[in-house]
Amino acid sequence: MKIVDKSVDEMLFENLALGDVFKFNSNIFMKVSNLHDGDPNAYDLTKNRLTDITENAIVRYVPSELILHGNDWNDLLPS
């Protein structure tokens, strides 16, 4: 297996769009809110929990694609 880190330049957390994936302190997150009042604004994909990131935190944007599927995923694929 080969793992390739495709994270890009550093940027401020507040400049990310909702749904953007980013790295911070070696963990991978998704921005879920624009709030900065201590409420959760990011989902930690590494630890599977909501957390809060300060608006001026320096993060590394990660180009990503989210693909959702349910239990019947195989039923949708051509035979």
Backbone hydrogen bonds, N-H to C=O, Kabsch-Sander energy under -0.5 kcal/mol:
donor,donor_aa,acceptor,acceptor_aa,energy
4,V,2,K,-0.5
6,K,4,V,-0.8
8,V,61,Y,-3.1
11,M,59,V,-2.6
13,F,57,A,-2.3
14,E,55,E,-1.9
15,N,12,L,-1.4
16,L,13,F,-1.9
19,G,31,K,-3.1
20,D,17,A,-2.1
21,V,62,V,-0.6
22,F,29,F,-2.2
23,K,60,R,-2.6
24,F,27,N,-2.2
27,N,24,F,-2.0
29,F,22,F,-3.2
30,M,43,Y,-1.8
31,K,20,D,-2.6
32,V,41,N,-2.0
33,S,41,N,-1.5
41,N,51,T,-2.1
42,A,51,T,-2.0
43,Y,30,M,-2.9
44,D,42,A,-0.6
44,D,49,R,-3.3
45,L,28,I,-1.9
45,L,43,Y,-1.0
46,T,28,I,-1.1
48,N,44,D,-1.5
49,R,44,D,-1.3
51,T,42,A,-2.8
57,A,54,T,-1.8
59,V,11,M,-3.2
59,V,57,A,-0.6
60,R,23,K,-2.2
61,Y,9,D,-1.2
61,Y,59,V,-0.6
62,V,21,V,-2.9
67,I,65,E,-0.6
68,L,66,L,-0.5
73,W,70,G,-1.5
75,D,72,D,-1.1
76,L,72,D,-0.6
76,L,73,W,-1.5
77,L,73,W,-0.6
77,L,74,N,-0.7
